[in-house]
């Protein structure tokens, strides 16, 4: 695993990438991605070299002060380096860091990694999790309805770290896998991440800081930064989603609705994403676990994470967004994969909205917010933002008419998938009920 931190080399700062790429970029707009600590920024004007920078004309750096993110800066790359004076000026323009509270104790934590037929990617994610700075950690790898034994062989190979356990969940679906991980977990806190990420060494300590923000905190999500911007599809996706730039700590409580979020408690994009969050094990069990009618691997294609976030808040507990809890995510690299992902996102959203409408309490709350939600849904891709500490507003990812037409089609595909999620949720619920009935008969 490549370190996510900058390192000195003979007293000279060298910036490294959090993720290695399978191949060098061929797109002229490729962006080199890394991080730098404010205390490591050089005071002289010697260029700051970047590792593996061939083919990149721009660098995006996550500026951190210790664990706390201050913001992103974009700088030109010349001869594989960025200008030190430009870096200092960009860092100086960022807002001050908001440091998280120091937890009184670090709870025993189980990291659940759910995967299916991606042992090659899982290996890198697993290495990064095992390198996390935490004194009481276990890792539960849930192999969900695999088509081969590659994951089992990877996880159970001789010499594997004894903190790692293998769990087979034959029922397909990410919610089924997450529930299997929760049942197997021995920790007070269960943290979830994906098999296509690299986690920061301080990830679990930062999640613990989120729980320290209140006794009623049940769920903490973190920052999911783009680990690679090698293709136009990756750049477009990064500019569209909100969770890749959530840099401000927030506490969401139903008893204190935020004035700047009119869709709350259904402003699910503000809560985080399934690649980086943690829950108290007893609380998620009390909520009945993840809804197995939702999630990748079912006909609904997604939605299990936003469903859990919303249920936590609606139950009266607090959900914390803790940006210092950092993971780096590899976005889909081509339009075909992006289209598949959009179908899953749209169908999952539609299925979750259907579930919301089927419950009298949430239906009433949703109807009040429906006009604004519809405007938001039909508003198109989220434009690049220029918030303090955010990524500066940029030109469209490709600047190519053909690409623009393709991504517009992807957006249309996603909107149509939202409508399809309505019927898909009903189908998936029938499957879950039939499976539960069969299990009861077997018992």
C-alpha positions in Angstrom: 0.0 0.0 0.0 1.2 3.5 -0.8 1.1 5.8 2.2 -1.5 8.6 2.1 0.9 10.9 3.8 3.7 13.0 2.4 7.2 11.8 3.3 10.5 13.7 3.5 13.4 12.5 1.4 16.8 13.9 2.5 14.9 16.8 4.2 12.9 17.3 1.0 9.1 16.9 0.7 8.0 14.2 -1.7 4.2 13.7 -2.2 2.9 10.2 -2.7 -0.4 8.9 -4.2 -2.8 7.1 -1.9 -3.7 4.6 -4.7 -1.7 3.1 -7.5 -3.3 3.0 -10.9 -3.5 -0.1 -13.1 -2.2 1.9 -16.1 -0.9 5.4 -16.8 -3.5 8.0 -17.9 -4.1 8.7 -21.6 -6.5 11.5 -21.0 -5.0 15.0 -21.1 -7.2 16.1 -18.2 -6.0 13.4 -15.7 -5.5 14.8 -12.2 -2.8 13.5 -9.8 -4.3 12.9 -6.4 -2.5 13.1 -3.0 -2.4 14.7 0.4 -0.1 17.1 2.3 0.1 18.1 5.9 0.3 21.9 6.5 3.3 21.4 8.8 5.2 19.6 5.9 4.7 22.4 3.4 8.3 23.7 2.5 9.3 27.2 3.3 11.8 27.4 0.4 10.9 27.6 -3.3 12.3 24.2 -4.5 9.7 22.3 -6.5 7.8 19.7 -4.6 8.1 16.3 -6.5 5.2 14.0 -7.0 5.6 10.2 -7.3 4.3 8.5 -10.4 3.2 11.8 -12.0 3.7 10.9 -15.6 0.7 12.0 -17.7 -0.7 14.4 -15.2 -0.9 18.1 -15.8 -2.8 19.0 -12.6 -2.5 17.8 -9.0 -5.3 17.8 -6.4 -4.0 17.8 -2.8 -6.1 17.2 0.3 -4.5 19.6 2.8 -4.6 18.3 6.3 -3.6 19.6 9.7 -2.8 16.4 11.5 -6.0 14.3 11.1 -8.2 17.3 10.3 -8.8 18.3 6.6 -8.6 21.9 5.8 -9.6 21.6 2.1 -8.5 20.7 -1.4 -6.2 22.6 -3.6 -5.6 22.2 -7.4 -2.2 23.1 -8.7 -0.5 22.7 -12.1 2.2 20.0 -12.5 5.4 20.9 -14.2 8.1 18.2 -14.8 6.5 15.9 -12.2 6.4 18.6 -9.4 4.2 21.4 -8.1 5.5 24.9 -7.3 6.2 25.3 -3.6 5.3 29.0 -3.5 1.9 28.2 -5.2 1.3 25.4 -2.7 2.0 27.8 0.2 -0.3 30.4 -1.2 -3.1 27.9 -1.8 -2.8 26.4 1.7 -2.8 29.9 3.3 -6.1 30.7 1.6 -7.9 27.7 3.2 -10.0 28.1 6.3 -8.6 26.9 9.7 -9.0 23.3 10.6 -11.8 22.1 12.8 -10.2 19.6 15.1 -12.3 16.7 16.3 -12.6 15.9 20.0 -10.2 13.4 21.5 -12.1 10.3 22.5 -11.9 9.2 26.1 -11.3 5.6 25.0 -11.1 3.7 21.8 -13.9 1.2 21.6 -13.2 -2.3 20.4 -13.9 -2.1 16.7 -14.9 -4.7 14.1 -14.2 -3.6 10.5 -16.6 -5.4 8.1 -15.4 -5.7 4.5 -18.1 -7.0 2.2 -16.9 -8.3 -1.1 -17.9 -10.4 -4.1 -15.5 -11.8 -6.7 -13.0 -9.0 -6.4 -10.1 -10.6 -4.5 -7.6 -8.5 -6.4 -9.0 -5.2 -5.2 -9.8 -6.7 -1.7 -6.1 -7.4 -1.1 -5.1 -3.7 -1.2 -8.1 -2.6 0.9 -7.3 -5.3 3.5 -3.7 -4.3 3.7 -4.7 -0.7 4.4 -7.2 -1.7 7.1 -4.6 -3.8 8.9 -2.2 -0.9 8.9 -4.7 1.3 10.8 -3.6 2.7 14.1 -6.0 1.1 16.6 -5.2 -1.1 19.6 -8.3 -3.3 19.6 -9.3 -4.2 16.0 -10.7 -7.2 14.2 -11.5 -7.5 10.5 -14.5 -9.5 9.3 -14.4 -10.2 5.5 -17.8 -11.2 4.3 -17.7 -13.2 1.0 -21.1 -12.6 -0.5 -22.5 -15.3 -2.8 -19.1 -15.8 -4.5 -18.7 -17.6 -7.8 -15.3 -18.9 -6.9 -13.1 -19.4 -3.9 -10.5 -16.7 -4.6 -11.6 -14.5 -1.6 -11.6 -17.5 0.8 -8.1 -18.5 -0.3 -6.8 -14.9 0.1 -8.3 -14.4 3.5 -7.5 -17.9 5.0 -4.0 -18.3 3.5 -1.3 -19.4 5.9 0.3 -16.4 7.5 -2.8 -14.2 7.3 -3.0 -11.7 10.2 -4.9 -13.4 13.0 -7.1 -10.3 13.4 -8.8 -11.3 10.1 -11.8 -13.7 10.0 -13.6 -15.1 7.0 -17.4 -15.3 6.8 -19.4 -16.8 3.9 -22.8 -15.3 3.3 -24.5 -17.3 0.5 -27.6 -15.0 0.2 -26.8 -12.4 -2.4 -27.2 -8.8 -1.5 -25.1 -6.2 0.3 -27.6 -5.9 3.2 -27.4 -9.6 3.8 -23.6 -9.4 3.8 -23.6 -6.4 6.1 -26.0 -8.2 8.5 -23.8 -11.3 8.5 -20.8 -9.1 9.4 -22.7 -7.4 12.2 -23.7 -10.8 13.6 -20.1 -12.1 13.4 -18.6 -8.9 14.9 -17.3 -8.9 18.4 -16.7 -5.2 18.7 -18.7 -2.5 20.4 -18.5 -0.5 17.1 -18.8 -1.9 13.6 -17.1 0.0 10.9 -17.9 -0.6 7.2 -15.8 0.1 4.1 -15.6 -1.3 0.6 -13.1 -3.5 -1.3 -12.2 -0.7 -3.7 -10.8 1.8 -1.1 -7.6 2.6 0.8 -8.2 3.7 4.4 -6.2 6.3 6.2 -4.0 5.0 9.1 -6.0 7.2 11.5 -9.4 6.2 10.1 -10.7 4.3 13.2 -9.4 6.9 15.7 -11.2 9.6 13.7 -14.5 7.6 13.7 -14.1 7.2 17.5 -13.8 11.0 17.7 -17.2 11.2 16.0 -18.8 9.0 18.6 -17.2 11.3 21.2 -19.4 14.2 20.0 -22.4 13.0 22.0 -23.7 10.2 24.1 -26.6 9.8 21.6 -24.3 9.3 18.6 -25.1 6.0 17.0 -23.6 6.4 13.5 -20.5 8.2 12.2 -19.6 8.7 8.6 -16.4 10.1 7.1 -14.8 11.6 4.0 -14.6 9.5 0.9 -12.1 11.3 -1.2 -11.4 10.4 -4.8 -8.3 8.3 -4.9 -7.9 8.4 -8.6 -8.9 10.9 -11.3 -7.4 9.2 -14.3 -10.3 9.3 -16.7 -13.1 11.7 -17.7 -15.7 9.3 -16.1 -13.9 9.5 -12.8 -13.6 13.3 -12.9 -17.3 13.7 -13.8 -18.4 11.4 -11.0 -16.2 13.2 -8.5 -17.6 16.6 -9.4 -21.2 15.3 -9.1 -21.3 13.6 -5.7 -21.4 15.5 -2.5 -19.7 13.0 -0.1 -16.3 13.3 -1.8 -16.0 16.9 -0.4 -17.9 16.8 2.9 -15.2 18.8 4.8 -17.3 20.3 7.6 -18.1 18.2 10.7 -21.8 18.0 11.4 -24.2 16.5 13.9 -27.6 15.6 12.6 -30.5 15.2 15.1 -34.2 15.0 14.5 -34.7 17.2 17.5 -32.6 20.0 16.0 -33.3 20.2 12.2 -30.6 22.1 10.3 -31.9 25.3 8.9 -29.7 24.9 5.7 -31.1 21.5 4.8 -34.7 21.8 3.8 -35.0 18.1 2.9 -33.9 17.0 6.3 -34.2 14.2 7.5 -34.3 13.0 3.9 -31.2 14.9 2.8 -29.4 11.6 2.4 -26.5 13.0 0.4 -25.3 14.9 3.5 -25.1 11.8 5.6 -22.2 10.1 3.8 -22.0 6.9 1.9 -21.6 3.2 2.5 -17.9 3.1 1.8 -17.1 4.8 5.1 -19.3 4.7 8.2 -19.5 3.1 11.6 -22.4 2.1 13.8 -22.8 1.0 17.4 -23.5 -2.8 17.1 -26.2 -2.9 19.7 -28.0 0.0 18.1 -28.0 -1.5 14.6 -29.3 -4.8 16.0 -32.1 -2.9 17.8 -33.1 -1.3 14.5 -33.4 -4.7 13.0 -30.2 -4.6 10.9 -30.0 -3.6 7.3 -33.0 -4.0 5.1 -32.3 -7.0 3.0 -34.7 -5.9 0.3 -32.2 -3.1 -0.5 -28.6 -3.1 -1.7 -26.3 -4.2 -4.5 -26.9 -7.8 -5.3 -30.7 -7.5 -5.1 -33.1 -6.3 -7.8 -33.1 -2.9 -6.0 -29.4 -2.3 -6.8 -28.6 -0.1 -3.7 -30.1 2.1 -1.1 -29.2 0.1 2.0 -26.8 2.7 3.3 -29.1 5.8 3.0 -31.9 3.7 4.5 -29.8 3.0 7.6 -28.6 6.6 7.9 -32.2 7.9 7.7 -33.5 5.2 10.2 -30.8 6.2 12.7 -31.9 9.9 12.6 -35.6 9.1 12.5 -35.2 6.9 15.5 -34.0 9.9 17.5 -30.3 9.1 17.6 -27.5 11.4 16.3 -25.6 10.9 13.1 -22.2 12.6 12.9 -20.2 13.5 9.8 -16.6 13.4 10.8 -14.4 14.4 7.8 -11.1 13.5 9.6 -12.2 9.8 9.1 -10.7 9.5 5.7 -10.8 6.8 3.0 -9.7 7.0 -0.6 -12.1 5.6 -3.2 -11.5 4.4 -6.8 -14.4 5.6 -8.9 -15.6 3.7 -12.0 -13.1 4.4 -14.8 -15.3 4.2 -17.9 -18.7 5.2 -19.1 -20.0 1.6 -19.2 -19.2 1.1 -15.6 -20.5 4.5 -14.7 -23.8 3.6 -16.5 -24.1 0.4 -14.5 -23.4 2.4 -11.3 -26.0 5.0 -12.2 -28.7 2.3 -12.7 -27.9 0.9 -9.3 -27.9 4.3 -7.6 -31.2 5.3 -9.3 -33.0 2.0 -8.6 -31.8 2.0 -5.0 -33.0 5.6 -4.5 -36.3 4.8 -6.0 -36.7 1.7 -3.8 -35.8 3.6 -0.7 -38.3 6.4 -1.6 -40.9 3.7 -2.0 -40.1 2.3 1.4 -40.4 5.8 2.8 -43.8 6.2 1.2 -45.1 2.9 2.6 -44.8 4.1 6.2 -47.4 6.6 7.4 -45.0 8.6 9.6 -42.3 9.0 6.9 -44.9 9.5 4.2 -46.3 12.6 5.9 -42.8 14.0 6.4 -41.9 13.3 2.8 -45.0 14.8 1.3 -44.2 18.2 3.0 -40.8 18.1 1.3 -41.8 16.6 -2.0 -41.8 19.7 -4.2 -38.3 20.6 -3.2 -37.1 17.0 -3.5 -38.5 16.8 -7.0 -36.7 20.0 -8.0 -33.5 18.6 -6.5 -33.9 15.2 -8.3 -34.6 16.8 -11.7 -31.9 19.4 -11.3 -29.2 17.4 -13.1 -25.6 16.7 -12.1 -24.3 18.6 -9.2 -22.0 21.4 -10.4 -18.5 21.8 -9.1 -18.5 23.8 -5.9 -16.3 26.6 -4.7 -17.0 26.4 -1.0 -14.3 27.4 1.4 -11.8 24.6 1.5 -13.6 22.8 -1.4 -12.3 22.0 -4.8 -12.2 25.1 -6.9 -14.9 25.3 -9.6 -13.6 23.6 -12.7 -14.4 23.2 -16.3 -16.5 20.1 -17.4 -14.6 16.9 -17.0 -13.9 16.3 -20.7 -14.9 19.4 -22.6 -15.9 17.0 -25.4 -19.3 17.1 -27.0 -19.5 13.3 -27.4 -18.6 12.7 -23.7 -21.1 15.4 -22.6 -23.9 13.6 -24.6 -22.9 10.3 -23.0 -23.0 11.6 -19.5 -26.3 13.3 -20.2 -27.6 9.9 -21.2 -26.2 8.4 -18.0 -28.2 11.0 -16.0 -31.3 10.1 -18.0 -30.7 6.4 -17.3 -30.4 7.1 -13.6 -33.7 9.1 -13.5 -35.5 6.3 -15.3 -34.0 3.8 -12.8 -35.5 5.8 -9.9 -39.0 5.0 -11.3 -38.1 1.4 -11.8 -37.1 1.2 -8.1 -40.7 1.6 -7.1 -41.7 -1.8 -8.5 -38.3 -3.4 -7.7 -38.7 -2.7 -4.0 -42.0 -4.6 -3.9 -40.4 -7.6 -5.7 -37.5 -7.6 -3.4 -39.7 -7.5 -0.3 -41.5 -10.5 -1.5 -38.3 -12.4 -2.0 -37.1 -11.5 1.6 -40.4 -12.5 3.1 -40.4 -15.8 1.2 -36.9 -16.5 2.4 -37.8 -15.8 6.0 -40.8 -18.0 5.8 -38.7 -20.9 4.3 -36.2 -20.4 7.2 -39.0 -20.6 9.8 -40.3 -23.8 8.2 -36.9 -25.3 8.2 -36.5 -24.6 11.9 
